[in-house]
């Protein structure tokens, strides 16, 4: 009888732990979704609309020297 009890204790411990986690997940309040206009906004890259050096020289002959 004692052997059966000792063998069942780890299974009962795991069952209690699993039920506790399941209960927390089921009855916990859902987290609020992040607002679309929070502190973290997209940052603009300055000068992104200006053509790069490769685009400026495209079509023109540039002397390397």
Backbone as CSV, one residue per row, in Angstrom:
resi,resn,N_x,N_y,N_z,CA_x,CA_y,CA_z,C_x,C_y,C_z
1,UNK,0.828,-1.199,0.000,0.000,0.000,0.000,0.874,1.265,0.000
2,UNK,1.922,1.238,0.782,2.814,2.404,0.846,3.534,2.579,-0.495
3,UNK,3.889,1.475,-1.128,4.582,1.545,-2.429,3.681,2.208,-3.469
4,UNK,2.414,1.876,-3.493,1.466,2.467,-4.442,1.328,3.966,-4.167
5,UNK,1.246,4.356,-2.898,1.122,5.769,-2.542,2.363,6.546,-2.972
6,UNK,3.532,5.990,-2.758,4.780,6.670,-3.132,4.877,6.792,-4.656
7,UNK,4.415,5.797,-5.386,4.462,5.856,-6.837,3.434,6.838,-7.404
8,UNK,2.325,7.030,-6.736,1.291,7.939,-7.231,1.547,9.403,-6.873
9,UNK,2.363,9.657,-5.869,2.601,11.041,-5.433,3.169,11.934,-6.538
10,UNK,4.183,11.516,-7.305,4.672,12.399,-8.376,3.605,12.688,-9.434
11,UNK,2.778,11.693,-9.762,1.712,11.928,-10.742,0.686,12.914,-10.204
12,UNK,0.340,12.799,-8.930,-0.617,13.732,-8.340,-0.031,15.144,-8.271
13,UNK,1.268,15.234,-8.013,1.929,16.547,-7.989,1.890,17.206,-9.361
14,UNK,2.180,16.424,-10.387,2.128,16.963,-11.751,0.703,17.347,-12.146
15,UNK,-0.259,16.543,-11.718,-1.659,16.844,-12.011,-2.084,18.144,-11.334
16,UNK,-1.706,18.334,-10.082,-2.043,19.573,-9.376,-1.374,20.784,-10.019
17,UNK,-0.115,20.629,-10.409,0.596,21.731,-11.066,-0.071,22.085,-12.397
18,UNK,-0.402,21.071,-13.174,-1.049,21.311,-14.469,-2.412,21.959,-14.322
19,UNK,-3.186,21.516,-13.348,-4.506,22.110,-13.122,-4.384,23.557,-12.646
20,UNK,-3.367,23.835,-11.837,-3.153,25.206,-11.376,-2.833,26.121,-12.553
21,UNK,-1.952,25.672,-13.449,-1.599,26.478,-14.629,-2.804,26.682,-15.536
22,UNK,-3.612,25.626,-15.716,-4.800,25.715,-16.552,-5.811,26.686,-15.952
23,UNK,-5.971,26.623,-14.643,-6.907,27.519,-13.970,-6.461,28.976,-14.101
24,UNK,-5.170,29.227,-13.950,-4.658,30.593,-14.105,-4.910,31.103,-15.520
25,UNK,-4.709,30.241,-16.500,-4.884,30.642,-17.891,-6.358,30.908,-18.217
26,UNK,-7.254,30.111,-17.649,-8.679,30.255,-17.949,-9.302,31.466,-17.269
27,UNK,-8.944,31.698,-16.015,-9.620,32.729,-15.230,-8.839,34.031,-15.111
28,UNK,-7.677,34.116,-15.731,-6.891,35.348,-15.686,-7.491,36.359,-16.652
29,UNK,-7.406,37.629,-16.289,-7.904,38.687,-17.172,-7.016,38.764,-18.408
30,UNK,-7.609,38.947,-19.578,-6.775,39.096,-20.786,-6.017,40.421,-20.733
31,UNK,-4.812,40.400,-21.264,-4.013,41.622,-21.289,-4.594,42.588,-22.306
32,UNK,-4.533,43.865,-21.976,-5.030,44.886,-22.897,-4.156,44.930,-24.141
33,UNK,-4.805,45.114,-25.260,-4.066,45.257,-26.512,-3.346,46.601,-26.509
34,UNK,-2.217,46.645,-27.170,-1.470,47.904,-27.219,-2.219,48.901,-28.081
35,UNK,-2.305,50.137,-27.635,-2.966,51.144,-28.476,-2.150,51.425,-29.732
36,UNK,-2.839,51.781,-30.794,-2.162,52.031,-32.063,-1.338,53.314,-32.023
37,UNK,-1.694,54.216,-31.135,-0.971,55.494,-31.064,-0.308,55.640,-29.696
38,UNK,0.560,54.703,-29.385,1.253,54.708,-28.103,2.531,55.526,-28.164
39,UNK,3.415,55.268,-27.232,4.679,55.999,-27.165,5.599,55.652,-28.326
40,UNK,5.548,54.419,-28.764,6.474,53.964,-29.801,5.849,54.186,-31.167
41,UNK,6.320,55.186,-31.840,5.846,55.459,-33.191,6.945,55.139,-34.183
42,UNK,6.564,55.013,-35.421,7.562,54.787,-36.453,8.413,56.032,-36.604
43,UNK,9.682,55.815,-36.744,10.592,56.950,-36.911,10.894,57.119,-38.391
44,UNK,10.847,58.343,-38.843,11.162,58.625,-40.243,12.669,58.763,-40.401
45,UNK,13.176,58.310,-41.508,14.593,58.443,-41.806,14.765,59.741,-42.564
46,UNK,15.549,60.642,-42.004,15.748,61.937,-42.640,16.525,61.763,-43.940
47,UNK,16.063,62.406,-44.964,16.730,62.359,-46.254,16.399,61.122,-47.067
48,UNK,15.383,60.389,-46.671,15.044,59.173,-47.407,14.452,59.503,-48.776
49,UNK,13.866,60.684,-48.917,13.257,61.028,-50.199,14.287,61.575,-51.189
50,UNK,15.462,61.923,-50.686,16.503,62.418,-51.582,17.132,61.244,-52.315
51,UNK,17.451,61.402,-53.588,18.091,60.298,-54.319,19.492,60.039,-53.778
52,UNK,19.907,58.795,-53.809,21.240,58.448,-53.324,22.283,58.862,-54.362
53,UNK,23.547,58.725,-54.009,24.633,59.120,-54.919,24.607,58.285,-56.189
54,UNK,24.275,57.014,-56.085,24.203,56.156,-57.274,23.085,56.602,-58.199
55,UNK,21.965,57.000,-57.631,20.840,57.424,-58.453,21.118,58.783,-59.094
56,UNK,21.855,59.645,-58.395,22.158,60.975,-58.950,23.108,60.874,-60.130
57,UNK,24.034,59.912,-60.068,25.026,59.816,-61.145,24.576,58.878,-62.254
58,UNK,23.446,58.244,-62.105,22.956,57.330,-63.145,22.673,58.144,-64.408
59,UNK,23.183,57.675,-65.518,22.938,58.357,-66.792,24.012,59.398,-67.095
60,UNK,24.834,59.734,-66.139,25.908,60.710,-66.370,27.250,59.989,-66.352
61,UNK,28.164,60.472,-67.149,29.521,59.924,-67.142,30.298,60.634,-66.042
62,UNK,30.795,59.852,-65.101,31.550,60.439,-63.983,32.988,59.957,-64.095
63,UNK,33.895,60.911,-64.046,35.309,60.596,-64.130,35.795,60.215,-62.731
64,UNK,36.412,59.055,-62.602,36.851,58.555,-61.308,38.068,59.317,-60.796
65,UNK,38.810,59.957,-61.632,40.037,60.621,-61.188,39.766,61.961,-60.691
